[in-house]
């Protein structure tokens, strides 16, 4: 049976279930094979609306919302679903009872208005149900991804990490490097900065291998060690996204093998940022391999605290407290023992620097310009910054 045959029929205004089935099949074919069962009662609704002009019922709206959800779960594209309903509408229009046999000629306009109002309600409700399932699926995927990232960077469930990582294109059996960015404002999942950096890296290196995510307000980039340019590109994209005026920094861990390598490299990158902050190290990029000496100092917090207190405790007795003297010592050592450079960094005169260094010698017995004594003094000063002395003890 064809649609023209239906349109040419004489007699009653009712269309049989077979007639509607033919229309549904034809609409499905016109919508590139979207299943006809997704129309489920829609054509009968159009028949009734064309006859009576009635409004759409609540049960019909609920059914269309459910159909939209089913279509999303079955993987039917939204465009195809809408195409199916629009095709069904225009195929049915010529043979709808209210159109073929209007009570009066002037009733055709109101019939058309009622039919297309019904079509509009159906499509709007279908898309609402479809989008609801999509939102749920996105939230579920985000939750799964967030759980994986937390386990990866916290070192939990290492036995299954490699298997789960394949979902995101990662081969954790290899060696990976983690770079971590810190900015005044925390990086957020789905935030504009995180999205821009991730999209740029995915465009350059492909959708696999490189993972960009957030963790504890940091922006994290994990990449295989053989993609050696990823950390530098990560920094370049941050410069583009955040600008050079924002005081952001990047810590880069050392390459680490195996599923547990990601968490080790991540901790090294995060520690590099912490050391850079505590010691006010220059530069935006802090690499863990360049800071190993500070890592050694931090490993024995008890011994480091003992050294700091033994060497620097006399500085507490000054009227202004140990702060300015410690700041001067750190700047002096970071300047390679050149007082003029230290003075510029501190925004004070050279005489102020030399006076403070002499004061340190008087109080502690350690001279910053004596090589033998300067080493112990420098280690103590670095240790004080690392453990937060004198405000905190052992906070490594």
CORMO-V603973 format. One record per residue. N is the residue number from 1. RES is the residue in one letter. PSI is psi in degrees with one decimal (999 if undefined). NEAR is the number of other C-alpha atoms within 8 Angstrom. Layout:
# CORMO-V603973
N&RES&PSI&NEAR, N&RES&PSI&NEAR
This chain:
# CORMO-V603973
1&X&135.2&5, 2&X&163.8&6, 3&X&-42.6&9, 4&X&-40.2&6, 5&X&-38.5&8, 6&X&-43.1&10, 7&X&-28.1&8, 8&X&-8.1&6, 9&X&144.3&6, 10&X&165.1&4, 11&X&-145.3&4, 12&X&170.2&4, 13&X&-11.5&8, 14&X&139.5&6, 15&X&134.6&8, 16&X&167.4&6, 17&X&-36.5&6, 18&X&-42.0&6, 19&X&-46.0&9, 20&X&-32.8&11, 21&X&-39.0&8, 22&X&-44.9&11, 23&X&-42.1&12, 24&X&-41.7&13, 25&X&-40.0&9, 26&X&-39.0&9, 27&X&-38.8&14, 28&X&-43.8&13, 29&X&-38.2&9, 30&X&-15.9&9, 31&X&31.9&12, 32&X&36.2&7, 33&X&13.2&8, 34&X&130.1&11, 35&X&131.1&6, 36&X&-24.6&12, 37&X&-14.7&6, 38&X&-11.0&7, 39&X&-33.4&10, 40&X&75.7&7, 41&X&-6.6&6, 42&X&-44.7&7, 43&X&-37.0&13, 44&X&-36.3&8, 45&X&-43.4&8, 46&X&-39.0&12, 47&X&-49.2&13, 48&X&-39.9&10, 49&X&-38.0&14, 50&X&-30.7&15, 51&X&-44.3&9, 52&X&-17.2&7, 53&X&17.2&11, 54&X&162.2&7, 55&X&161.8&7, 56&X&135.9&8, 57&X&160.5&6, 58&X&-37.6&6, 59&X&-31.6&6, 60&X&-40.8&8, 61&X&-41.4&12, 62&X&-40.5&8, 63&X&-42.4&8, 64&X&-36.6&12, 65&X&-42.5&14, 66&X&-38.7&10, 67&X&-42.8&12, 68&X&-41.7&14, 69&X&-42.0&14, 70&X&-41.9&9, 71&X&-42.6&14, 72&X&-43.2&14, 73&X&-30.0&8, 74&X&-2.2&6, 75&X&17.6&6, 76&X&127.2&10, 77&X&143.3&8, 78&X&-39.2&10, 79&X&-40.5&6, 80&X&-39.0&11, 81&X&-45.1&12, 82&X&-39.8&9, 83&X&-40.1&9, 84&X&-47.4&15, 85&X&-37.5&12, 86&X&-40.4&9, 87&X&-43.8&11, 88&X&-37.0&13, 89&X&-48.9&11, 90&X&-26.1&8, 91&X&-36.9&10, 92&X&-28.5&10, 93&X&-51.2&8, 94&X&-22.7&9, 95&X&6.7&9, 96&X&139.3&12, 97&X&-43.4&13, 98&X&-19.2&13, 99&X&-42.3&13, 100&X&-37.0&9, 101&X&67.1&7, 102&X&145.8&10, 103&X&-40.5&6, 104&X&158.3&6, 105&X&-33.8&6, 106&X&0.2&5, 107&X&-9.7&9, 108&X&-37.5&11, 109&X&-51.9&7, 110&X&-34.6&8, 111&X&-45.6&14, 112&X&-40.1&10, 113&X&-43.2&8, 114&X&-42.9&13, 115&X&-46.3&12, 116&X&-21.5&8, 117&X&-38.8&8, 118&X&-41.9&12, 119&X&-41.5&11, 120&X&-44.2&8, 121&X&-41.3&10, 122&X&-47.7&10, 123&X&-40.9&10, 124&X&-40.0&8, 125&X&-38.7&12, 126&X&-48.6&14, 127&X&-32.8&11, 128&X&-45.4&10, 129&X&-39.4&14, 130&X&-47.7&16, 131&X&-31.3&10, 132&X&-43.6&9, 133&X&-40.3&11, 134&X&-43.6&9, 135&X&-41.3&8, 136&X&-42.8&8, 137&X&-39.6&8, 138&X&-44.9&8, 139&X&-40.2&8, 140&X&-42.6&8, 141&X&-40.8&8, 142&X&-38.8&8, 143&X&-42.9&8, 144&X&-43.3&8, 145&X&-42.2&8, 146&X&-41.2&8, 147&X&-42.1&8, 148&X&-44.9&11, 149&X&-43.7&9, 150&X&-43.3&9, 151&X&-39.7&12, 152&X&-45.8&14, 153&X&-9.4&10, 154&X&-8.7&7, 155&X&27.8&9, 156&X&145.8&7, 157&X&44.4&7, 158&X&-27.0&11, 159&X&-35.4&5, 160&X&0.1&7, 161&X&-43.2&13, 162&X&-41.3&13, 163&X&-43.9&7, 164&X&-31.0&9, 165&X&-26.9&12, 166&X&-26.8&9, 167&X&-28.2&7, 168&X&15.7&9, 169&X&18.0&9, 170&X&138.8&12, 171&X&90.3&9, 172&X&-7.4&12, 173&X&-20.9&8, 174&X&-164.5&8, 175&X&132.6&12, 176&X&156.3&15, 177&X&138.8&16, 178&X&130.9&16, 179&X&140.0&15, 180&X&128.9&14, 181&X&140.2&11, 182&X&136.1&13, 183&X&165.4&11, 184&X&-37.8&7, 185&X&133.4&5, 186&X&141.7&8, 187&X&136.6&13, 188&X&147.5&8, 189&X&127.1&7, 190&X&1.2&6, 191&X&159.8&8, 192&X&-42.9&6, 193&X&-46.1&9, 194&X&-42.0&15, 195&X&-43.9&9, 196&X&-44.5&9, 197&X&-44.3&13, 198&X&-45.6&11, 199&X&-39.2&8, 200&X&-42.2&9, 201&X&-38.4&13, 202&X&-37.3&11, 203&X&-39.5&8, 204&X&-38.5&6, 205&X&-0.1&9, 206&X&165.5&9, 207&X&-9.5&8, 208&X&172.7&10, 209&X&-52.2&12, 210&X&128.3&14, 211&X&124.3&12, 212&X&129.1&11, 213&X&-179.3&11, 214&X&154.0&12, 215&X&117.7&8, 216&X&39.3&4, 217&X&0.1&10, 218&X&152.9&12, 219&X&122.5&13, 220&X&136.8&13, 221&X&119.3&13, 222&X&132.0&12, 223&X&152.8&12, 224&X&147.9&12, 225&X&-28.9&9, 226&X&-19.0&4, 227&X&74.2&7, 228&X&-21.4&7, 229&X&-5.6&6, 230&X&-49.5&9, 231&X&-40.1&10, 232&X&-38.5&7, 233&X&-35.0&9, 234&X&-45.4&12, 235&X&-41.7&10, 236&X&-41.2&8, 237&X&-33.9&10, 238&X&-39.5&10, 239&X&-41.8&9, 240&X&-41.1&7, 241&X&-46.3&9, 242&X&-20.6&9, 243&X&160.7&8, 244&X&-13.4&6, 245&X&-16.6&5, 246&X&132.8&8, 247&X&62.8&7, 248&X&158.7&9, 249&X&158.0&12, 250&X&131.3&14, 251&X&137.3&17, 252&X&120.4&18, 253&X&173.6&18, 254&X&153.9&12, 255&X&133.6&11, 256&X&137.6&12, 257&X&159.1&12, 258&X&172.2&10, 259&X&-31.7&11, 260&X&-4.7&11, 261&X&-32.6&12, 262&X&-45.5&16, 263&X&-35.4&11, 264&X&-45.9&10, 265&X&-36.9&16, 266&X&-45.5&14, 267&X&-38.1&9, 268&X&-41.9&13, 269&X&-42.3&19, 270&X&-38.5&12, 271&X&-34.9&10, 272&X&-41.1&15, 273&X&-40.7&13, 274&X&-44.2&8, 275&X&-43.2&12, 276&X&-37.7&11, 277&X&-44.5&8, 278&X&-37.3&10, 279&X&-0.9&10, 280&X&48.0&7, 281&X&146.1&8, 282&X&163.6&5, 283&X&153.0&6, 284&X&-28.5&7, 285&X&121.9&9, 286&X&117.5&15, 287&X&132.3&12, 288&X&-34.0&14, 289&X&-25.2&7, 290&X&-7.4&7, 291&X&20.1&10, 292&X&-33.7&8, 293&X&-35.8&7, 294&X&-33.9&8, 295&X&-38.8&8, 296&X&-42.6&8, 297&X&-36.8&10, 298&X&-19.5&11, 299&X&-31.0&6, 300&X&82.1&8, 301&X&-33.6&11, 302&X&-47.0&7, 303&X&-37.6&7, 304&X&-43.2&12, 305&X&-40.9&13, 306&X&-43.7&8, 307&X&-46.0&9, 308&X&-47.0&14, 309&X&-35.7&8, 310&X&-43.3&7, 311&X&-40.9&10, 312&X&-8.4&11, 313&X&-36.4&8, 314&X&-20.5&8, 315&X&-17.2&12, 316&X&-24.4&8, 317&X&-4.0&7, 318&X&155.2&7, 319&X&-38.6&4, 320&X&-2.5&6, 321&X&173.3&9, 322&X&-13.5&11, 323&X&-57.3&7, 324&X&-35.9&8, 325&X&-41.9&11, 326&X&-42.4&9, 327&X&-40.9&8, 328&X&-43.3&13, 329&X&-45.6&12, 330&X&-44.9&12, 331&X&-38.1&11, 332&X&-45.8&13, 333&X&-37.2&10, 334&X&-23.3&8, 335&X&10.6&10, 336&X&24.7&6, 337&X&19.2&9, 338&X&113.1&9, 339&X&-36.1&11, 340&X&-39.3&7, 341&X&-41.4&9, 342&X&-40.2&14, 343&X&-40.8&13, 344&X&-41.9&9, 345&X&-33.2&8, 346&X&-10.1&8, 347&X&43.8&6, 348&X&172.8&9, 349&X&158.9&8, 350&X&-36.9&9, 351&X&-33.3&6, 352&X&-41.7&9, 353&X&-48.8&13, 354&X&-36.3&9, 355&X&-44.8&8, 356&X&-37.6&10, 357&X&-40.5&13, 358&X&-36.7&9, 359&X&-39.1&8, 360&X&-42.7&13, 361&X&-41.4&11, 362&X&-39.9&8, 363&X&-40.5&8, 364&X&-23.5&10, 365&X&2.0&7, 366&X&128.3&11, 367&X&128.7&12, 368&X&-20.7&13, 369&X&7.4&7, 370&X&114.3&8, 371&X&-41.5&7, 372&X&-41.3&6, 373&X&-27.8&11, 374&X&-33.9&12, 375&X&-50.3&8, 376&X&-39.7&8, 377&X&-42.8&12, 378&X&-44.0&12, 379&X&-40.6&8, 380&X&-41.6&13, 381&X&-44.3&13, 382&X&-43.3&10, 383&X&-38.7&13, 384&X&-41.0&12, 385&X&-39.1&10, 386&X&-35.6&13, 387&X&-1.3&13, 388&X&25.4&13, 389&X&140.9&11, 390&X&0.6&7, 391&X&-34.6&5, 392&X&155.8&8, 393&X&126.0&9, 394&X&19.3&10, 395&X&67.6&7, 396&X&999&7
